[in-house]
Amino acid sequence: MGAPVCMEYRIEGNDFMEAGAASNNIKKTLKMLGIESAICTRAAIVTYEAEINLVIHANGGMLKAVISEDKIEITAEDKGPGIPDIKKAMTEGFTTASNQAREMGFGAGMGLPNIKRNSDAFEIESTLGVGTVMKSTVFFNKK
C-alpha cells in the first residue's frame, strides 16, 4: 500500500441528515483498497457508532481514520460535555441520548459497547467540560 491513507471529517452536532456519511466513505475506501469484507464491516460499525456519538452527545467533533498496511486506526475527538461515568456508558442499553435522537431511532445505548466489540484495541478518555477522545484499532490480519 505504501504511505498510510489518512481521512479526516468534521462532524456537526445534531446533523442527523449527514450522520453516517463519513463512515460510509471510510468503508468505501477500505473496499477499494481490497480489505476483506468482514474487516470492512467491523471498521464501518466502529466509525458509524463513533460518528453517531459525535452527532448525538458531543455537539460534533473530528472523526479520523488512518489506514496502514495492517490496520485501521479510528479516532473520534470532541470538545463536548464529557462522559461522567465511562463504565456506565460502556453498559449495553445505557443512554443519555435526547428524546429527539431516540424518536429518530438513535441512542439505544449500544454505541460504545459496539465499538469495543468490533475493535482489536480500544481506549477512551473523557474529562467533564473538556471532551472525549476515543481510539479504536482494527487489524487486517489477526495473528
MODELLER restraints for C-alpha pairs under 7 A, 6 or more apart:
rsr = mdl.restraints
at = mdl.atoms
rsr.add(forms.Gaussian(group=physical.xy_distance, feature=features.Distance(at['CA:1:A'], at['CA:69:A']), mean=6.03, stdev=0.5))
rsr.add(forms.Gaussian(group=physical.xy_distance, feature=features.Distance(at['CA:4:A'], at['CA:66:A']), mean=6.40, stdev=0.5))
rsr.add(forms.Gaussian(group=physical.xy_distance, feature=features.Distance(at['CA:4:A'], at['CA:67:A']), mean=5.43, stdev=0.5))
rsr.add(forms.Gaussian(group=physical.xy_distance, feature=features.Distance(at['CA:4:A'], at['CA:68:A']), mean=4.50, stdev=0.5))
rsr.add(forms.Gaussian(group=physical.xy_distance, feature=features.Distance(at['CA:5:A'], at['CA:66:A']), mean=5.67, stdev=0.5))
rsr.add(forms.Gaussian(group=physical.xy_distance, feature=features.Distance(at['CA:5:A'], at['CA:67:A']), mean=4.99, stdev=0.5))
rsr.add(forms.Gaussian(group=physical.xy_distance, feature=features.Distance(at['CA:5:A'], at['CA:68:A']), mean=6.53, stdev=0.5))
rsr.add(forms.Gaussian(group=physical.xy_distance, feature=features.Distance(at['CA:6:A'], at['CA:65:A']), mean=5.84, stdev=0.5))
rsr.add(forms.Gaussian(group=physical.xy_distance, feature=features.Distance(at['CA:6:A'], at['CA:66:A']), mean=4.52, stdev=0.5))
rsr.add(forms.Gaussian(group=physical.xy_distance, feature=features.Distance(at['CA:6:A'], at['CA:67:A']), mean=6.39, stdev=0.5))
rsr.add(forms.Gaussian(group=physical.xy_distance, feature=features.Distance(at['CA:7:A'], at['CA:64:A']), mean=5.66, stdev=0.5))
rsr.add(forms.Gaussian(group=physical.xy_distance, feature=features.Distance(at['CA:7:A'], at['CA:65:A']), mean=5.16, stdev=0.5))
rsr.add(forms.Gaussian(group=physical.xy_distance, feature=features.Distance(at['CA:7:A'], at['CA:66:A']), mean=6.40, stdev=0.5))
rsr.add(forms.Gaussian(group=physical.xy_distance, feature=features.Distance(at['CA:8:A'], at['CA:62:A']), mean=6.98, stdev=0.5))
rsr.add(forms.Gaussian(group=physical.xy_distance, feature=features.Distance(at['CA:8:A'], at['CA:63:A']), mean=5.79, stdev=0.5))
rsr.add(forms.Gaussian(group=physical.xy_distance, feature=features.Distance(at['CA:8:A'], at['CA:64:A']), mean=4.35, stdev=0.5))
rsr.add(forms.Gaussian(group=physical.xy_distance, feature=features.Distance(at['CA:8:A'], at['CA:65:A']), mean=6.44, stdev=0.5))
rsr.add(forms.Gaussian(group=physical.xy_distance, feature=features.Distance(at['CA:9:A'], at['CA:22:A']), mean=6.49, stdev=0.5))
rsr.add(forms.Gaussian(group=physical.xy_distance, feature=features.Distance(at['CA:9:A'], at['CA:62:A']), mean=5.70, stdev=0.5))
rsr.add(forms.Gaussian(group=physical.xy_distance, feature=features.Distance(at['CA:9:A'], at['CA:63:A']), mean=5.17, stdev=0.5))
rsr.add(forms.Gaussian(group=physical.xy_distance, feature=features.Distance(at['CA:9:A'], at['CA:64:A']), mean=6.30, stdev=0.5))
rsr.add(forms.Gaussian(group=physical.xy_distance, feature=features.Distance(at['CA:10:A'], at['CA:61:A']), mean=5.93, stdev=0.5))
rsr.add(forms.Gaussian(group=physical.xy_distance, feature=features.Distance(at['CA:10:A'], at['CA:62:A']), mean=4.77, stdev=0.5))
rsr.add(forms.Gaussian(group=physical.xy_distance, feature=features.Distance(at['CA:10:A'], at['CA:63:A']), mean=6.51, stdev=0.5))
rsr.add(forms.Gaussian(group=physical.xy_distance, feature=features.Distance(at['CA:11:A'], at['CA:54:A']), mean=6.71, stdev=0.5))
rsr.add(forms.Gaussian(group=physical.xy_distance, feature=features.Distance(at['CA:11:A'], at['CA:55:A']), mean=6.79, stdev=0.5))
rsr.add(forms.Gaussian(group=physical.xy_distance, feature=features.Distance(at['CA:11:A'], at['CA:60:A']), mean=5.00, stdev=0.5))
rsr.add(forms.Gaussian(group=physical.xy_distance, feature=features.Distance(at['CA:11:A'], at['CA:61:A']), mean=5.26, stdev=0.5))
rsr.add(forms.Gaussian(group=physical.xy_distance, feature=features.Distance(at['CA:11:A'], at['CA:62:A']), mean=5.86, stdev=0.5))
rsr.add(forms.Gaussian(group=physical.xy_distance, feature=features.Distance(at['CA:11:A'], at['CA:63:A']), mean=6.92, stdev=0.5))
rsr.add(forms.Gaussian(group=physical.xy_distance, feature=features.Distance(at['CA:12:A'], at['CA:55:A']), mean=6.13, stdev=0.5))
rsr.add(forms.Gaussian(group=physical.xy_distance, feature=features.Distance(at['CA:12:A'], at['CA:59:A']), mean=6.63, stdev=0.5))
rsr.add(forms.Gaussian(group=physical.xy_distance, feature=features.Distance(at['CA:12:A'], at['CA:60:A']), mean=4.31, stdev=0.5))
rsr.add(forms.Gaussian(group=physical.xy_distance, feature=features.Distance(at['CA:12:A'], at['CA:61:A']), mean=6.69, stdev=0.5))
rsr.add(forms.Gaussian(group=physical.xy_distance, feature=features.Distance(at['CA:13:A'], at['CA:54:A']), mean=6.39, stdev=0.5))
rsr.add(forms.Gaussian(group=physical.xy_distance, feature=features.Distance(at['CA:13:A'], at['CA:55:A']), mean=4.21, stdev=0.5))
rsr.add(forms.Gaussian(group=physical.xy_distance, feature=features.Distance(at['CA:13:A'], at['CA:56:A']), mean=6.47, stdev=0.5))
rsr.add(forms.Gaussian(group=physical.xy_distance, feature=features.Distance(at['CA:13:A'], at['CA:58:A']), mean=6.58, stdev=0.5))
rsr.add(forms.Gaussian(group=physical.xy_distance, feature=features.Distance(at['CA:13:A'], at['CA:59:A']), mean=3.86, stdev=0.5))
rsr.add(forms.Gaussian(group=physical.xy_distance, feature=features.Distance(at['CA:13:A'], at['CA:60:A']), mean=3.87, stdev=0.5))
rsr.add(forms.Gaussian(group=physical.xy_distance, feature=features.Distance(at['CA:14:A'], at['CA:55:A']), mean=4.97, stdev=0.5))
rsr.add(forms.Gaussian(group=physical.xy_distance, feature=features.Distance(at['CA:14:A'], at['CA:56:A']), mean=5.86, stdev=0.5))
rsr.add(forms.Gaussian(group=physical.xy_distance, feature=features.Distance(at['CA:14:A'], at['CA:59:A']), mean=6.77, stdev=0.5))
rsr.add(forms.Gaussian(group=physical.xy_distance, feature=features.Distance(at['CA:15:A'], at['CA:55:A']), mean=6.21, stdev=0.5))
rsr.add(forms.Gaussian(group=physical.xy_distance, feature=features.Distance(at['CA:19:A'], at['CA:51:A']), mean=6.82, stdev=0.5))
rsr.add(forms.Gaussian(group=physical.xy_distance, feature=features.Distance(at['CA:19:A'], at['CA:52:A']), mean=6.28, stdev=0.5))
rsr.add(forms.Gaussian(group=physical.xy_distance, feature=features.Distance(at['CA:20:A'], at['CA:48:A']), mean=5.72, stdev=0.5))
rsr.add(forms.Gaussian(group=physical.xy_distance, feature=features.Distance(at['CA:20:A'], at['CA:51:A']), mean=6.67, stdev=0.5))
rsr.add(forms.Gaussian(group=physical.xy_distance, feature=features.Distance(at['CA:23:A'], at['CA:44:A']), mean=5.85, stdev=0.5))
rsr.add(forms.Gaussian(group=physical.xy_distance, feature=features.Distance(at['CA:23:A'], at['CA:47:A']), mean=5.08, stdev=0.5))
rsr.add(forms.Gaussian(group=physical.xy_distance, feature=features.Distance(at['CA:23:A'], at['CA:48:A']), mean=5.12, stdev=0.5))
rsr.add(forms.Gaussian(group=physical.xy_distance, feature=features.Distance(at['CA:27:A'], at['CA:40:A']), mean=5.89, stdev=0.5))
rsr.add(forms.Gaussian(group=physical.xy_distance, feature=features.Distance(at['CA:27:A'], at['CA:44:A']), mean=5.57, stdev=0.5))
rsr.add(forms.Gaussian(group=physical.xy_distance, feature=features.Distance(at['CA:30:A'], at['CA:40:A']), mean=6.18, stdev=0.5))
rsr.add(forms.Gaussian(group=physical.xy_distance, feature=features.Distance(at['CA:31:A'], at['CA:40:A']), mean=6.77, stdev=0.5))
rsr.add(forms.Gaussian(group=physical.xy_distance, feature=features.Distance(at['CA:39:A'], at['CA:140:A']), mean=6.46, stdev=0.5))
rsr.add(forms.Gaussian(group=physical.xy_distance, feature=features.Distance(at['CA:42:A'], at['CA:118:A']), mean=5.30, stdev=0.5))
rsr.add(forms.Gaussian(group=physical.xy_distance, feature=features.Distance(at['CA:43:A'], at['CA:138:A']), mean=6.51, stdev=0.5))
rsr.add(forms.Gaussian(group=physical.xy_distance, feature=features.Distance(at['CA:45:A'], at['CA:115:A']), mean=6.87, stdev=0.5))
rsr.add(forms.Gaussian(group=physical.xy_distance, feature=features.Distance(at['CA:46:A'], at['CA:115:A']), mean=4.68, stdev=0.5))
rsr.add(forms.Gaussian(group=physical.xy_distance, feature=features.Distance(at['CA:46:A'], at['CA:118:A']), mean=6.50, stdev=0.5))
rsr.add(forms.Gaussian(group=physical.xy_distance, feature=features.Distance(at['CA:47:A'], at['CA:74:A']), mean=6.95, stdev=0.5))
rsr.add(forms.Gaussian(group=physical.xy_distance, feature=features.Distance(at['CA:49:A'], at['CA:111:A']), mean=5.04, stdev=0.5))
rsr.add(forms.Gaussian(group=physical.xy_distance, feature=features.Distance(at['CA:49:A'], at['CA:115:A']), mean=6.61, stdev=0.5))
rsr.add(forms.Gaussian(group=physical.xy_distance, feature=features.Distance(at['CA:50:A'], at['CA:76:A']), mean=6.25, stdev=0.5))
rsr.add(forms.Gaussian(group=physical.xy_distance, feature=features.Distance(at['CA:51:A'], at['CA:63:A']), mean=6.78, stdev=0.5))
rsr.add(forms.Gaussian(group=physical.xy_distance, feature=features.Distance(at['CA:54:A'], at['CA:60:A']), mean=4.72, stdev=0.5))
rsr.add(forms.Gaussian(group=physical.xy_distance, feature=features.Distance(at['CA:54:A'], at['CA:61:A']), mean=5.95, stdev=0.5))
rsr.add(forms.Gaussian(group=physical.xy_distance, feature=features.Distance(at['CA:56:A'], at['CA:97:A']), mean=6.48, stdev=0.5))
rsr.add(forms.Gaussian(group=physical.xy_distance, feature=features.Distance(at['CA:56:A'], at['CA:101:A']), mean=6.79, stdev=0.5))
rsr.add(forms.Gaussian(group=physical.xy_distance, feature=features.Distance(at['CA:57:A'], at['CA:97:A']), mean=6.71, stdev=0.5))
rsr.add(forms.Gaussian(group=physical.xy_distance, feature=features.Distance(at['CA:58:A'], at['CA:78:A']), mean=6.17, stdev=0.5))
rsr.add(forms.Gaussian(group=physical.xy_distance, feature=features.Distance(at['CA:58:A'], at['CA:79:A']), mean=6.85, stdev=0.5))
rsr.add(forms.Gaussian(group=physical.xy_distance, feature=features.Distance(at['CA:58:A'], at['CA:80:A']), mean=4.14, stdev=0.5))
rsr.add(forms.Gaussian(group=physical.xy_distance, feature=features.Distance(at['CA:58:A'], at['CA:81:A']), mean=6.42, stdev=0.5))
rsr.add(forms.Gaussian(group=physical.xy_distance, feature=features.Distance(at['CA:59:A'], at['CA:80:A']), mean=5.83, stdev=0.5))
rsr.add(forms.Gaussian(group=physical.xy_distance, feature=features.Distance(at['CA:60:A'], at['CA:78:A']), mean=6.43, stdev=0.5))
rsr.add(forms.Gaussian(group=physical.xy_distance, feature=features.Distance(at['CA:61:A'], at['CA:77:A']), mean=5.65, stdev=0.5))
rsr.add(forms.Gaussian(group=physical.xy_distance, feature=features.Distance(at['CA:61:A'], at['CA:78:A']), mean=4.26, stdev=0.5))
rsr.add(forms.Gaussian(group=physical.xy_distance, feature=features.Distance(at['CA:61:A'], at['CA:79:A']), mean=6.73, stdev=0.5))
rsr.add(forms.Gaussian(group=physical.xy_distance, feature=features.Distance(at['CA:62:A'], at['CA:76:A']), mean=5.69, stdev=0.5))
rsr.add(forms.Gaussian(group=physical.xy_distance, feature=features.Distance(at['CA:62:A'], at['CA:77:A']), mean=5.26, stdev=0.5))
rsr.add(forms.Gaussian(group=physical.xy_distance, feature=features.Distance(at['CA:62:A'], at['CA:78:A']), mean=6.39, stdev=0.5))
rsr.add(forms.Gaussian(group=physical.xy_distance, feature=features.Distance(at['CA:63:A'], at['CA:75:A']), mean=5.80, stdev=0.5))
rsr.add(forms.Gaussian(group=physical.xy_distance, feature=features.Distance(at['CA:63:A'], at['CA:76:A']), mean=4.55, stdev=0.5))
rsr.add(forms.Gaussian(group=physical.xy_distance, feature=features.Distance(at['CA:63:A'], at['CA:77:A']), mean=6.63, stdev=0.5))
rsr.add(forms.Gaussian(group=physical.xy_distance, feature=features.Distance(at['CA:64:A'], at['CA:74:A']), mean=5.67, stdev=0.5))
rsr.add(forms.Gaussian(group=physical.xy_distance, feature=features.Distance(at['CA:64:A'], at['CA:75:A']), mean=5.11, stdev=0.5))
rsr.add(forms.Gaussian(group=physical.xy_distance, feature=features.Distance(at['CA:64:A'], at['CA:76:A']), mean=6.41, stdev=0.5))
rsr.add(forms.Gaussian(group=physical.xy_distance, feature=features.Distance(at['CA:65:A'], at['CA:72:A']), mean=6.56, stdev=0.5))
rsr.add(forms.Gaussian(group=physical.xy_distance, feature=features.Distance(at['CA:65:A'], at['CA:73:A']), mean=5.59, stdev=0.5))
rsr.add(forms.Gaussian(group=physical.xy_distance, feature=features.Distance(at['CA:65:A'], at['CA:74:A']), mean=4.52, stdev=0.5))
rsr.add(forms.Gaussian(group=physical.xy_distance, feature=features.Distance(at['CA:65:A'], at['CA:75:A']), mean=6.47, stdev=0.5))
rsr.add(forms.Gaussian(group=physical.xy_distance, feature=features.Distance(at['CA:66:A'], at['CA:72:A']), mean=5.55, stdev=0.5))
rsr.add(forms.Gaussian(group=physical.xy_distance, feature=features.Distance(at['CA:66:A'], at['CA:73:A']), mean=5.16, stdev=0.5))
rsr.add(forms.Gaussian(group=physical.xy_distance, feature=features.Distance(at['CA:66:A'], at['CA:74:A']), mean=6.60, stdev=0.5))
rsr.add(forms.Gaussian(group=physical.xy_distance, feature=features.Distance(at['CA:67:A'], at['CA:73:A']), mean=6.52, stdev=0.5))
rsr.add(forms.Gaussian(group=physical.xy_distance, feature=features.Distance(at['CA:70:A'], at['CA:139:A']), mean=5.84, stdev=0.5))
rsr.add(forms.Gaussian(group=physical.xy_distance, feature=features.Distance(at['CA:70:A'], at['CA:140:A']), mean=5.18, stdev=0.5))
rsr.add(forms.Gaussian(group=physical.xy_distance, feature=features.Distance(at['CA:70:A'], at['CA:141:A']), mean=6.47, stdev=0.5))
rsr.add(forms.Gaussian(group=physical.xy_distance, feature=features.Distance(at['CA:71:A'], at['CA:137:A']), mean=6.77, stdev=0.5))
rsr.add(forms.Gaussian(group=physical.xy_distance, feature=features.Distance(at['CA:71:A'], at['CA:138:A']), mean=5.57, stdev=0.5))
rsr.add(forms.Gaussian(group=physical.xy_distance, feature=features.Distance(at['CA:71:A'], at['CA:139:A']), mean=4.17, stdev=0.5))
rsr.add(forms.Gaussian(group=physical.xy_distance, feature=features.Distance(at['CA:71:A'], at['CA:140:A']), mean=5.20, stdev=0.5))
rsr.add(forms.Gaussian(group=physical.xy_distance, feature=features.Distance(at['CA:72:A'], at['CA:137:A']), mean=5.74, stdev=0.5))
rsr.add(forms.Gaussian(group=physical.xy_distance, feature=features.Distance(at['CA:72:A'], at['CA:138:A']), mean=5.41, stdev=0.5))
rsr.add(forms.Gaussian(group=physical.xy_distance, feature=features.Distance(at['CA:72:A'], at['CA:139:A']), mean=6.51, stdev=0.5))
rsr.add(forms.Gaussian(group=physical.xy_distance, feature=features.Distance(at['CA:73:A'], at['CA:136:A']), mean=5.80, stdev=0.5))
rsr.add(forms.Gaussian(group=physical.xy_distance, feature=features.Distance(at['CA:73:A'], at['CA:137:A']), mean=4.50, stdev=0.5))
rsr.add(forms.Gaussian(group=physical.xy_distance, feature=features.Distance(at['CA:73:A'], at['CA:138:A']), mean=6.63, stdev=0.5))
rsr.add(forms.Gaussian(group=physical.xy_distance, feature=features.Distance(at['CA:74:A'], at['CA:135:A']), mean=5.68, stdev=0.5))
rsr.add(forms.Gaussian(group=physical.xy_distance, feature=features.Distance(at['CA:74:A'], at['CA:136:A']), mean=5.10, stdev=0.5))
rsr.add(forms.Gaussian(group=physical.xy_distance, feature=features.Distance(at['CA:74:A'], at['CA:137:A']), mean=6.24, stdev=0.5))
rsr.add(forms.Gaussian(group=physical.xy_distance, feature=features.Distance(at['CA:75:A'], at['CA:134:A']), mean=5.61, stdev=0.5))
rsr.add(forms.Gaussian(group=physical.xy_distance, feature=features.Distance(at['CA:75:A'], at['CA:135:A']), mean=4.55, stdev=0.5))
rsr.add(forms.Gaussian(group=physical.xy_distance, feature=features.Distance(at['CA:75:A'], at['CA:136:A']), mean=6.49, stdev=0.5))
rsr.add(forms.Gaussian(group=physical.xy_distance, feature=features.Distance(at['CA:76:A'], at['CA:133:A']), mean=5.80, stdev=0.5))
rsr.add(forms.Gaussian(group=physical.xy_distance, feature=features.Distance(at['CA:76:A'], at['CA:134:A']), mean=5.21, stdev=0.5))
rsr.add(forms.Gaussian(group=physical.xy_distance, feature=features.Distance(at['CA:76:A'], at['CA:135:A']), mean=6.65, stdev=0.5))
rsr.add(forms.Gaussian(group=physical.xy_distance, feature=features.Distance(at['CA:77:A'], at['CA:132:A']), mean=5.78, stdev=0.5))
rsr.add(forms.Gaussian(group=physical.xy_distance, feature=features.Distance(at['CA:77:A'], at['CA:133:A']), mean=4.49, stdev=0.5))
rsr.add(forms.Gaussian(group=physical.xy_distance, feature=features.Distance(at['CA:77:A'], at['CA:134:A']), mean=6.47, stdev=0.5))
rsr.add(forms.Gaussian(group=physical.xy_distance, feature=features.Distance(at['CA:78:A'], at['CA:131:A']), mean=5.26, stdev=0.5))
rsr.add(forms.Gaussian(group=physical.xy_distance, feature=features.Distance(at['CA:78:A'], at['CA:132:A']), mean=5.50, stdev=0.5))
rsr.add(forms.Gaussian(group=physical.xy_distance, feature=features.Distance(at['CA:78:A'], at['CA:133:A']), mean=6.66, stdev=0.5))
rsr.add(forms.Gaussian(group=physical.xy_distance, feature=features.Distance(at['CA:79:A'], at['CA:130:A']), mean=5.57, stdev=0.5))
rsr.add(forms.Gaussian(group=physical.xy_distance, feature=features.Distance(at['CA:79:A'], at['CA:131:A']), mean=4.14, stdev=0.5))
rsr.add(forms.Gaussian(group=physical.xy_distance, feature=features.Distance(at['CA:79:A'], at['CA:132:A']), mean=6.79, stdev=0.5))
rsr.add(forms.Gaussian(group=physical.xy_distance, feature=features.Distance(at['CA:80:A'], at['CA:129:A']), mean=6.82, stdev=0.5))
rsr.add(forms.Gaussian(group=physical.xy_distance, feature=features.Distance(at['CA:80:A'], at['CA:130:A']), mean=6.50, stdev=0.5))
rsr.add(forms.Gaussian(group=physical.xy_distance, feature=features.Distance(at['CA:80:A'], at['CA:131:A']), mean=4.64, stdev=0.5))
rsr.add(forms.Gaussian(group=physical.xy_distance, feature=features.Distance(at['CA:81:A'], at['CA:128:A']), mean=5.70, stdev=0.5))
rsr.add(forms.Gaussian(group=physical.xy_distance, feature=features.Distance(at['CA:81:A'], at['CA:129:A']), mean=4.74, stdev=0.5))
rsr.add(forms.Gaussian(group=physical.xy_distance, feature=features.Distance(at['CA:81:A'], at['CA:130:A']), mean=6.43, stdev=0.5))
rsr.add(forms.Gaussian(group=physical.xy_distance, feature=features.Distance(at['CA:81:A'], at['CA:131:A']), mean=5.74, stdev=0.5))
rsr.add(forms.Gaussian(group=physical.xy_distance, feature=features.Distance(at['CA:82:A'], at['CA:126:A']), mean=5.36, stdev=0.5))
rsr.add(forms.Gaussian(group=physical.xy_distance, feature=features.Distance(at['CA:82:A'], at['CA:127:A']), mean=5.27, stdev=0.5))
rsr.add(forms.Gaussian(group=physical.xy_distance, feature=features.Distance(at['CA:82:A'], at['CA:128:A']), mean=4.31, stdev=0.5))
rsr.add(forms.Gaussian(group=physical.xy_distance, feature=features.Distance(at['CA:82:A'], at['CA:129:A']), mean=5.78, stdev=0.5))
rsr.add(forms.Gaussian(group=physical.xy_distance, feature=features.Distance(at['CA:82:A'], at['CA:130:A']), mean=6.26, stdev=0.5))
rsr.add(forms.Gaussian(group=physical.xy_distance, feature=features.Distance(at['CA:82:A'], at['CA:131:A']), mean=4.51, stdev=0.5))
rsr.add(forms.Gaussian(group=physical.xy_distance, feature=features.Distance(at['CA:82:A'], at['CA:132:A']), mean=5.56, stdev=0.5))
rsr.add(forms.Gaussian(group=physical.xy_distance, feature=features.Distance(at['CA:83:A'], at['CA:126:A']), mean=5.73, stdev=0.5))
rsr.add(forms.Gaussian(group=physical.xy_distance, feature=features.Distance(at['CA:83:A'], at['CA:127:A']), mean=6.87, stdev=0.5))
rsr.add(forms.Gaussian(group=physical.xy_distance, feature=features.Distance(at['CA:83:A'], at['CA:128:A']), mean=6.28, stdev=0.5))
rsr.add(forms.Gaussian(group=physical.xy_distance, feature=features.Distance(at['CA:84:A'], at['CA:128:A']), mean=6.37, stdev=0.5))
rsr.add(forms.Gaussian(group=physical.xy_distance, feature=features.Distance(at['CA:88:A'], at['CA:94:A']), mean=6.98, stdev=0.5))
rsr.add(forms.Gaussian(group=physical.xy_distance, feature=features.Distance(at['CA:90:A'], at['CA:112:A']), mean=5.62, stdev=0.5))
rsr.add(forms.Gaussian(group=physical.xy_distance, feature=features.Distance(at['CA:90:A'], at['CA:113:A']), mean=5.45, stdev=0.5))
rsr.add(forms.Gaussian(group=physical.xy_distance, feature=features.Distance(at['CA:91:A'], at['CA:113:A']), mean=6.76, stdev=0.5))
rsr.add(forms.Gaussian(group=physical.xy_distance, feature=features.Distance(at['CA:92:A'], at['CA:109:A']), mean=5.76, stdev=0.5))
rsr.add(forms.Gaussian(group=physical.xy_distance, feature=features.Distance(at['CA:92:A'], at['CA:110:A']), mean=5.35, stdev=0.5))
rsr.add(forms.Gaussian(group=physical.xy_distance, feature=features.Distance(at['CA:92:A'], at['CA:113:A']), mean=6.06, stdev=0.5))
rsr.add(forms.Gaussian(group=physical.xy_distance, feature=features.Distance(at['CA:93:A'], at['CA:108:A']), mean=5.93, stdev=0.5))
rsr.add(forms.Gaussian(group=physical.xy_distance, feature=features.Distance(at['CA:93:A'], at['CA:109:A']), mean=4.12, stdev=0.5))
rsr.add(forms.Gaussian(group=physical.xy_distance, feature=features.Distance(at['CA:93:A'], at['CA:110:A']), mean=5.85, stdev=0.5))
rsr.add(forms.Gaussian(group=physical.xy_distance, feature=features.Distance(at['CA:94:A'], at['CA:109:A']), mean=4.65, stdev=0.5))
rsr.add(forms.Gaussian(group=physical.xy_distance, feature=features.Distance(at['CA:95:A'], at['CA:107:A']), mean=6.16, stdev=0.5))
rsr.add(forms.Gaussian(group=physical.xy_distance, feature=features.Distance(at['CA:95:A'], at['CA:108:A']), mean=6.35, stdev=0.5))
rsr.add(forms.Gaussian(group=physical.xy_distance, feature=features.Distance(at['CA:95:A'], at['CA:109:A']), mean=4.43, stdev=0.5))
rsr.add(forms.Gaussian(group=physical.xy_distance, feature=features.Distance(at['CA:97:A'], at['CA:107:A']), mean=5.08, stdev=0.5))
rsr.add(forms.Gaussian(group=physical.xy_distance, feature=features.Distance(at['CA:101:A'], at['CA:107:A']), mean=6.14, stdev=0.5))
rsr.add(forms.Gaussian(group=physical.xy_distance, feature=features.Distance(at['CA:116:A'], at['CA:122:A']), mean=5.91, stdev=0.5))
rsr.add(forms.Gaussian(group=physical.xy_distance, feature=features.Distance(at['CA:119:A'], at['CA:136:A']), mean=5.73, stdev=0.5))
rsr.add(forms.Gaussian(group=physical.xy_distance, feature=features.Distance(at['CA:119:A'], at['CA:137:A']), mean=5.65, stdev=0.5))
rsr.add(forms.Gaussian(group=physical.xy_distance, feature=features.Distance(at['CA:119:A'], at['CA:138:A']), mean=5.28, stdev=0.5))
rsr.add(forms.Gaussian(group=physical.xy_distance, feature=features.Distance(at['CA:120:A'], at['CA:137:A']), mean=5.65, stdev=0.5))
rsr.add(forms.Gaussian(group=physical.xy_distance, feature=features.Distance(at['CA:120:A'], at['CA:138:A']), mean=5.17, stdev=0.5))
rsr.add(forms.Gaussian(group=physical.xy_distance, feature=features.Distance(at['CA:120:A'], at['CA:139:A']), mean=6.58, stdev=0.5))
rsr.add(forms.Gaussian(group=physical.xy_distance, feature=features.Distance(at['CA:121:A'], at['CA:136:A']), mean=5.62, stdev=0.5))
rsr.add(forms.Gaussian(group=physical.xy_distance, feature=features.Distance(at['CA:121:A'], at['CA:137:A']), mean=5.00, stdev=0.5))
rsr.add(forms.Gaussian(group=physical.xy_distance, feature=features.Distance(at['CA:121:A'], at['CA:138:A']), mean=6.97, stdev=0.5))
rsr.add(forms.Gaussian(group=physical.xy_distance, feature=features.Distance(at['CA:122:A'], at['CA:135:A']), mean=5.73, stdev=0.5))
rsr.add(forms.Gaussian(group=physical.xy_distance, feature=features.Distance(at['CA:122:A'], at['CA:136:A']), mean=4.54, stdev=0.5))
rsr.add(forms.Gaussian(group=physical.xy_distance, feature=features.Distance(at['CA:122:A'], at['CA:137:A']), mean=6.53, stdev=0.5))
rsr.add(forms.Gaussian(group=physical.xy_distance, feature=features.Distance(at['CA:123:A'], at['CA:134:A']), mean=5.87, stdev=0.5))
rsr.add(forms.Gaussian(group=physical.xy_distance, feature=features.Distance(at['CA:123:A'], at['CA:135:A']), mean=5.29, stdev=0.5))
rsr.add(forms.Gaussian(group=physical.xy_distance, feature=features.Distance(at['CA:123:A'], at['CA:136:A']), mean=6.62, stdev=0.5))
rsr.add(forms.Gaussian(group=physical.xy_distance, feature=features.Distance(at['CA:124:A'], at['CA:133:A']), mean=5.73, stdev=0.5))
rsr.add(forms.Gaussian(group=physical.xy_distance, feature=features.Distance(at['CA:124:A'], at['CA:134:A']), mean=4.33, stdev=0.5))
rsr.add(forms.Gaussian(group=physical.xy_distance, feature=features.Distance(at['CA:124:A'], at['CA:135:A']), mean=6.29, stdev=0.5))
rsr.add(forms.Gaussian(group=physical.xy_distance, feature=features.Distance(at['CA:125:A'], at['CA:132:A']), mean=5.69, stdev=0.5))
rsr.add(forms.Gaussian(group=physical.xy_distance, feature=features.Distance(at['CA:125:A'], at['CA:133:A']), mean=5.38, stdev=0.5))
rsr.add(forms.Gaussian(group=physical.xy_distance, feature=features.Distance(at['CA:125:A'], at['CA:134:A']), mean=6.52, stdev=0.5))
rsr.add(forms.Gaussian(group=physical.xy_distance, feature=features.Distance(at['CA:126:A'], at['CA:132:A']), mean=4.16, stdev=0.5))
rsr.add(forms.Gaussian(group=physical.xy_distance, feature=features.Distance(at['CA:126:A'], at['CA:133:A']), mean=6.38, stdev=0.5))
